[in-house]
Amino acid sequence: MPPGSCGPPRPVVDSALLAAKIAAVRDATARVRAVLPASGDVFIADRTAREIVTLNLFVAIQACLDLAAHWLADAGWDMPATYADVFGALARHDVIPPELATRLSAAAAFRNLVAHQYGVLDWRRVYALADSDLGDLDVFCATLAGRARDQQ
């Protein structure tokens, strides 16, 4: 750290990239909210809703992972070996709270499950994620946007 500076290095994150990824997350989470049925049973019975929700959860989580990876790279910090660890790395550098990193790591695990084993998804788990955990993606985006504004 240069003499006279304090705190972790401040990455210079591409503002256009940040805005585009945040817009992608917000669009995908809005789509999930728009089509998510009021009950898990209706969700499980509705193939179209399941597919739209699953795809948009995947897109939103992937965009958050992309943002996290860019933030780490732009700061010159080590890139973790797994997606789940990307959020933990941001927490270790005080970019996001540790509790949020833990929850987002679980979302990354869900993303991996969708990417590699679509046929074995637990639709009740997908519904629960869509029904209650979208806020974590929103908080993550707001946190990074706020940090980026603070750097300007």
MOSUL-V677675 format. One line per field, one symbol per residue. ss: DSSP state (@ for helix, = for strand, . for the rest). A space follows every 50 residues. Layout:
# MOSUL-V677675
ss = ???
This chain:
# MOSUL-V677675
ss = ..............@@@@@@@@@@@@@@@@@@@@@....@@@@@@.@@@@ @@@@@@@@@@@@@@@@@@@@@@@@@.......@@@@@@@@@@.....@@@ @@@@@@@@@@@@@@@@.@@@..@@@@@@@@@@.@@@@@@@@@@@@@@@@@ @.
